[in-house]
Amino acid sequence: MRVLHVVVTDAFAGVEQHVARLAQAQAAHGHTVTVLGGDARGTARLAPHVRHEPAASLRAAAAAVRRHARGADVVHVHMTAAELAAALGLAGLRAAPPVVTTRHFAAHRGSGPLGPAVARVAARRVRAQVAISRFVAEHVEGDSTVVPPGLDDAGTPPDAGARSRVVLVVQRLEAEKDTATALRAFAGSGLAAGGWVLRVAGDGAQRDALGRLAADLGLARSAELLGRRDDVADLMRDATVLVAPCPREGLGLSVLEAMRAGLPVVASAAGGHLETAGAVPGAPLFAPGDHAAAARLLFEVATDAAARRRLAAGGRAVVRRATPQAQVAATDAVYRGVLPAAGRRVGGAPGGRSAADAGVTT
C-alpha cells in the first residue's frame, strides 16, 4: 500500500514522533510511505527508510499533497491543519485517494486557532478517523477507531534500584502541560535535601516562567531545565521516577516511553494517563494540579526500591501489549475500510461505536 502522511509543522514533538514511528513500522511491513512535514532530522532518525519532504506551511503542505496524490492509495493526516491541506490539495482531482485522520487531542475541530468555519472545510475529505486513546475518542466528534501507538522493545532496562537520584519530566513547556505542578511537587517532596535532582526535558513558551518558579521554590541548584533533547531515551534509563502532570493528556508518548524503559511514573489521574500509567496495578496517581499529593507520592516512590521495581515491571507489561506490528495491523484495517468505499464520510456529531468497541486499546 502507498501511504502519504501529512503533518503541517516543522517541529518534532509528540505528534511528529508518532507519525515518524508509524511510518517506519509501515515501511517495515512493506508499505511505500512518504511523510510530508515535521522536522527532517527527527524523522530521519526515527524513520530512516521513509521518504520525507518539508511542509511547514498550509500552502506548502497542500501543494505537496497535490503532487503526491496520484501516487498514493491513502492520505493519512494528523491535526486540523493537515486535514485542511488535504482538502485543498485534493480539490478538483479525479479519483483522489481517501483521507484518514488521526485525532491526537481530546477536543472538537474548530476549538483551536483555525476556528469552526475552517474546521468544517478541513473535515470534508475525511472518510475515517483514528484516535490515539479512548479518552480522545470520547471527546472528539464522529466515530473513531482507537489505535494506540506502538513502541519497539528497547531491551532490558537498568534495575529500578540502581539508577541515579533523578526525577524526570519530559514534555512541551506550555501552559496546558502544567509543568509547574511537577516543580512544586518536587519542592514539596523534600528530595532535593537528599541530593536528588529534577530534570525537565522540553522547551516552550513557559520555559522562562518555570525557571523563575524553580528559583522561587528554592530549586535553583536542584532543578535543571534542559531544553529540547534528542537523548530522552538515555535520560529515562538514568532517572528513577518520571512525573507526568498534564491534566488533559491525549495519551502521553513520554509516559509510554518511560514505562518501556522500566521507569516508574507518577502521573495525574486524568485523560490518557488513566490508560497508560493508570493501567499499572497500584499506580501512583494524583488529582490534576494537586502538587501536595504528587509530592507525597513522589517521595514514596523515590524512597522505596521495592515499589519502584513493582511499578517498573507493571509498566513494561502494559507497554508490551502495544507493539508497532499491532498498530500497523489496526491502521491497515482502517485503510481497508475506506479504500472500497471512498465516498463514505466520518465526521459531524459524536455518536456511533463506543470507544471500547472501536478498536485496539492498551
MIFIDREN-367556 format. One line per 5 residues: number of its first residue (from 0); their letters; for each residue x, y, z of C-alpha. Coordinates in nm, 3 decimals, padded with zeros to 5 digits, always signed. Each point is the difference from the previous one (the first is absolute). Example, Ala and Ser with C-alpha at 12.3 -4.5 7.8 and 13.67 -1.06 7.14 Angstrom:
BEGIN
0) AS) +01.230/-00.450/+00.780  +00.137/+00.344/-00.066
//
This chain:
BEGIN
0) MRVLH) +00.000/+00.000/+00.000  +00.119/+00.354/-00.077  -00.054/+00.225/+00.302  +00.043/+00.377/+00.013  +00.021/+00.146/+00.353
5) VVVTD) -00.053/+00.373/+00.046  +00.077/+00.218/+00.303  +00.025/+00.376/-00.055  +00.293/+00.093/+00.226  +00.377/+00.016/+00.005
10) AFAGV) +00.014/-00.118/+00.364  +00.067/-00.341/+00.148  -00.213/-00.031/+00.310  -00.242/-00.279/+00.089  -00.217/+00.010/-00.313
15) EQHVA) +00.295/+00.010/-00.239  +00.171/-00.283/+00.185  -00.321/-00.202/-00.020  -00.012/+00.054/-00.377  +00.366/-00.096/-00.049
20) RLAQA) -00.027/-00.317/+00.207  -00.318/-00.113/-00.175  +00.153/+00.075/-00.341  +00.310/-00.204/+00.084  -00.210/-00.294/+00.123
25) QAAHG) -00.212/+00.015/-00.316  +00.313/+00.006/-00.218  +00.134/-00.304/+00.186  -00.333/-00.170/-00.072  +00.053/+00.055/-00.374
30) HTVTV) -00.196/+00.319/-00.064  +00.141/+00.287/-00.204  -00.018/+00.298/+00.233  +00.062/+00.373/-00.041  -00.020/+00.254/+00.283
35) LGGDA) -00.079/+00.363/-00.075  +00.091/+00.234/+00.286  +00.178/-00.023/+00.332  +00.367/+00.055/+00.072  +00.216/-00.175/-00.262
40) RGTAR) +00.275/-00.098/+00.243  -00.239/-00.154/+00.249  -00.192/-00.185/-00.269  +00.322/-00.138/-00.147  +00.108/-00.120/+00.345
45) LAPHV) -00.323/-00.189/+00.075  -00.097/-00.092/-00.357  +00.320/-00.046/-00.204  -00.175/-00.203/-00.272  -00.279/+00.251/-00.062
50) RHEPA) +00.001/+00.282/-00.253  -00.046/+00.343/+00.158  -00.084/+00.344/-00.137  -00.040/+00.323/+00.198  -00.348/+00.147/+00.033
55) ASLRA) +00.013/+00.268/+00.266  -00.275/+00.217/-00.145  -00.354/-00.068/-00.116  +00.083/+00.113/-00.354  +00.308/-00.223/-00.022
60) AAAAV) -00.187/-00.300/+00.143  -00.296/+00.040/-00.237  +00.234/+00.025/-00.301  +00.192/-00.308/+00.114  -00.321/-00.197/+00.052
65) RRHAR) -00.108/+00.086/-00.353  +00.338/-00.109/-00.143  -00.007/-00.335/+00.179  -00.373/-00.076/-00.017  +00.001/-00.214/-00.313
70) GADVV) +00.277/-00.215/+00.142  -00.182/-00.071/+00.326  -00.267/-00.252/+00.097  -00.088/+00.189/+00.317  +00.082/+00.340/+00.147
75) HVHMT) +00.042/-00.018/+00.378  -00.016/+00.342/+00.167  +00.079/+00.112/+00.352  -00.164/+00.306/+00.159  -00.245/+00.247/-00.153
80) AAELA) +00.256/+00.193/-00.205  +00.095/-00.321/-00.180  -00.367/-00.082/-00.059  -00.039/+00.343/-00.158  +00.313/-00.050/-00.211
85) AALGL) -00.144/-00.325/-00.132  -00.336/+00.164/-00.075  +00.170/+00.277/-00.195  +00.257/-00.219/-00.169  -00.250/-00.260/-00.118
90) AGLRA) -00.266/+00.248/-00.113  -00.106/-00.066/-00.357  +00.208/-00.313/-00.044  -00.170/-00.297/-00.161  +00.043/-00.332/+00.180
95) APPVV) +00.167/+00.170/+00.296  +00.114/-00.238/+00.276  -00.211/-00.020/+00.315  +00.106/+00.193/+00.308  +00.041/-00.155/+00.345
100) TTRHF) +00.067/+00.226/+00.297  +00.156/-00.073/+00.336  -00.141/+00.200/+00.290  +00.277/+00.072/+00.250  -00.182/+00.241/+00.232
105) AAHRG) -00.320/-00.027/+00.201  -00.179/+00.293/-00.162  -00.242/+00.068/-00.284  +00.124/+00.149/-00.324  -00.024/+00.378/+00.007
110) SGPLG) +00.089/+00.036/+00.368  +00.352/+00.107/-00.101  +00.126/+00.307/-00.185  -00.134/-00.109/-00.341  -00.359/+00.043/+00.115
115) PAVAR) -00.324/-00.192/-00.072  -00.054/+00.122/-00.356  +00.344/-00.119/-00.110  -00.052/-00.323/+00.193  -00.312/-00.077/-00.204
120) VAARR) +00.201/+00.034/-00.320  +00.278/-00.214/+00.147  -00.240/-00.284/+00.084  -00.157/-00.026/-00.347  +00.252/-00.247/-00.140
125) VRAQV) +00.029/-00.217/+00.312  -00.137/-00.351/-00.050  +00.110/-00.163/+00.325  +00.175/+00.103/+00.315  +00.235/-00.159/+00.248
130) AISRF) +00.031/+00.109/+00.364  +00.319/-00.061/+00.196  -00.192/-00.087/+00.318  -00.350/-00.068/+00.131  +00.013/+00.339/+00.171
135) VAEHV) +00.055/+00.177/-00.332  -00.268/-00.209/-00.172  -00.252/+00.102/+00.265  +00.072/+00.371/-00.041  +00.007/+00.046/-00.377
140) EGDST) -00.288/+00.015/-00.245  -00.080/-00.300/-00.216  +00.084/-00.369/+00.022  +00.360/-00.097/+00.068  +00.204/-00.318/+00.001
145) VVPPG) +00.232/+00.000/+00.300  +00.353/-00.094/-00.101  +00.267/+00.079/+00.261  +00.358/+00.057/-00.117  +00.229/-00.300/+00.002
150) LDDAG) +00.353/+00.002/+00.139  +00.288/-00.229/-00.086  +00.156/-00.196/+00.284  +00.296/+00.200/+00.133  +00.168/-00.297/+00.165
155) TPPDA) +00.054/-00.068/+00.369  -00.010/+00.326/+00.196  +00.225/+00.080/+00.298  -00.122/-00.132/+00.332  -00.243/+00.237/+00.170
160) GARSR) +00.216/-00.003/+00.312  +00.325/+00.090/-00.177  -00.079/+00.332/-00.167  +00.111/+00.356/+00.062  -00.183/+00.222/+00.246
165) VVLVV) -00.183/+00.176/-00.279  -00.368/+00.090/-00.038  -00.081/+00.058/-00.366  -00.266/+00.198/-00.185  -00.025/-00.029/-00.380
170) QRLEA) -00.253/+00.225/-00.174  -00.053/+00.327/-00.183  +00.025/+00.298/+00.231  -00.340/+00.142/-00.080  -00.270/+00.110/+00.243
175) EKDTA) -00.232/-00.294/-00.072  +00.273/-00.246/+00.104  +00.011/+00.142/+00.357  +00.372/-00.055/+00.055  -00.029/+00.234/+00.298
180) TALRA) -00.176/-00.275/+00.196  +00.301/-00.227/-00.052  +00.236/+00.269/+00.130  -00.217/+00.064/+00.304  -00.031/-00.374/+00.064
185) FAGSG) +00.377/-00.046/-00.010  +00.049/+00.295/+00.234  -00.264/-00.134/+00.240  +00.142/-00.353/-00.002  +00.318/+00.108/+00.178
190) LAAGG) +00.206/-00.222/-00.229  +00.237/+00.285/-00.091  +00.136/-00.005/+00.357  +00.105/-00.359/-00.061  +00.198/+00.082/-00.312
195) WVLRV) -00.275/-00.064/-00.255  -00.022/+00.206/-00.320  -00.303/+00.091/-00.212  +00.070/-00.001/-00.375  -00.252/+00.149/-00.241
200) AGDGA) +00.049/-00.092/-00.366  -00.198/+00.211/-00.242  -00.043/+00.354/-00.120  -00.282/+00.247/-00.047  -00.151/+00.333/+00.091
205) QRDAL) +00.003/-00.074/+00.374  +00.374/-00.065/+00.030  +00.100/+00.338/+00.147  -00.296/+00.004/+00.239  +00.085/-00.350/+00.118
210) GRLAA) +00.360/+00.105/+00.058  -00.123/+00.282/+00.222  -00.235/-00.235/+00.183  +00.284/-00.245/+00.065  +00.204/+00.282/+00.154
215) DLGLA) -00.296/+00.115/+00.212  -00.045/-00.359/+00.125  +00.364/-00.022/+00.106  +00.088/-00.240/-00.282  +00.263/+00.213/-00.175
220) RSAEL) +00.266/-00.269/+00.060  -00.217/-00.309/-00.026  -00.229/+00.067/-00.298  +00.143/-00.012/-00.352  -00.197/+00.130/-00.298
225) LGRRD) +00.174/-00.194/-00.276  -00.188/+00.135/-00.301  -00.074/-00.220/-00.298  +00.203/-00.322/+00.010  +00.066/-00.277/-00.250
230) DVADL) +00.126/-00.239/+00.269  -00.325/-00.048/+00.190  +00.042/-00.379/-00.004  +00.333/+00.039/+00.183  -00.152/+00.244/+00.248
235) MRDAT) -00.274/-00.254/+00.074  +00.245/-00.285/+00.054  +00.187/+00.215/+00.253  -00.293/+00.149/+00.193  -00.187/-00.163/+00.289
240) VLVAP) -00.350/+00.149/-00.038  -00.194/+00.182/-00.274  -00.260/+00.260/+00.098  -00.281/+00.055/-00.254  -00.214/+00.292/+00.124
245) CPREG) -00.206/+00.087/-00.311  -00.367/+00.024/+00.106  -00.143/-00.087/-00.343  +00.250/-00.213/-00.190  -00.132/-00.170/-00.313
250) LGLSV) +00.222/-00.301/+00.070  +00.354/+00.102/+00.098  +00.275/-00.146/-00.217  +00.266/+00.086/+00.257  -00.191/-00.203/+00.259
255) LEAMR) -00.004/-00.304/-00.228  +00.372/+00.045/-00.070  +00.070/+00.021/+00.372  -00.199/-00.316/+00.068  +00.193/-00.177/-00.277
260) AGLPV) +00.324/+00.115/+00.165  -00.101/-00.147/+00.336  -00.047/+00.348/+00.147  -00.279/+00.032/+00.259  -00.249/+00.277/-00.079
265) VASAA) -00.175/+00.233/+00.245  -00.280/+00.151/-00.208  -00.314/+00.209/+00.017  -00.311/-00.216/+00.018  -00.154/+00.137/-00.316
270) GGHLE) -00.026/-00.039/-00.376  +00.213/-00.253/-00.177  +00.213/-00.054/+00.309  -00.276/-00.223/+00.134  +00.057/-00.233/-00.298
275) TAGAV) +00.380/-00.008/+00.029  +00.151/+00.062/+00.344  -00.342/-00.060/+00.154  -00.013/-00.351/-00.144  +00.284/-00.106/+00.232
280) PGAPL) -00.127/-00.162/+00.322  +00.044/+00.236/+00.294  +00.092/+00.289/-00.228  +00.096/+00.321/+00.190  -00.254/+00.247/-00.141
285) FAPGD) -00.094/+00.343/+00.133  -00.286/+00.236/-00.075  +00.096/+00.250/-00.273  +00.176/+00.301/+00.149  +00.026/-00.151/+00.350
290) HAAAA) +00.370/+00.055/+00.052  -00.017/-00.095/+00.368  -00.135/-00.347/-00.084  +00.252/-00.028/-00.282  +00.280/+00.087/+00.244
295) RLLFE) -00.105/-00.277/+00.240  -00.020/-00.259/-00.276  +00.330/+00.113/-00.147  +00.175/-00.036/+00.335  -00.152/-00.344/+00.060
300) VATDA) +00.104/-00.133/-00.341  +00.345/+00.158/+00.003  +00.087/-00.145/+00.341  -00.144/-00.352/-00.045  +00.209/-00.217/-00.233
305) AARRR) -00.241/-00.293/+00.027  -00.292/+00.218/-00.108  +00.203/+00.134/-00.290  +00.081/-00.353/-00.119  -00.366/-00.098/+00.022
310) LAAGG) -00.114/+00.309/-00.192  +00.275/-00.046/-00.260  -00.103/-00.361/-00.065  -00.365/+00.098/-00.021  +00.073/+00.281/-00.244
315) RAVVR) +00.201/-00.223/-00.230  -00.279/-00.258/+00.000  -00.250/+00.267/-00.112  +00.226/+00.133/-00.276  +00.076/-00.345/-00.139
320) RATPQ) -00.362/-00.023/-00.114  +00.037/+00.308/-00.223  +00.245/-00.097/-00.274  +00.076/+00.166/-00.335  -00.131/-00.313/-00.172
325) AQVAA) -00.334/+00.030/+00.179  -00.020/+00.369/-00.089  +00.069/-00.069/-00.368  -00.256/-00.283/-00.013  -00.272/+00.212/+00.162
330) TDAVY) +00.080/+00.299/-00.222  -00.005/-00.220/-00.311  -00.348/-00.115/+00.098  -00.113/+00.364/+00.004  +00.158/+00.054/-00.343
335) RGVLP) -00.173/-00.306/-00.143  -00.331/+00.131/+00.127  +00.025/+00.316/-00.212  +00.170/-00.128/-00.314  -00.302/-00.183/-00.149
340) AAGRR) -00.246/+00.272/+00.106  +00.184/+00.330/-00.022  -00.324/+00.191/-00.009  -00.085/-00.087/+00.359  +00.066/+00.285/+00.240
345) VGGAP) +00.070/+00.014/+00.375  -00.064/+00.321/+00.189  -00.267/+00.217/+00.153  -00.165/-00.067/+00.332  +00.133/-00.251/+00.255
350) GGRSA) -00.155/-00.342/-00.015  +00.031/-00.344/-00.154  +00.230/-00.260/+00.145  +00.115/+00.038/+00.354  +00.373/+00.037/+00.052
355) ADAGV) +00.011/-00.339/+00.169  -00.141/-00.165/-00.313  +00.187/+00.211/-00.251  +00.339/-00.166/-00.019  +00.324/-00.088/+00.173
360) TT) +00.072/+00.144/+00.342  +00.276/-00.041/+00.254
//
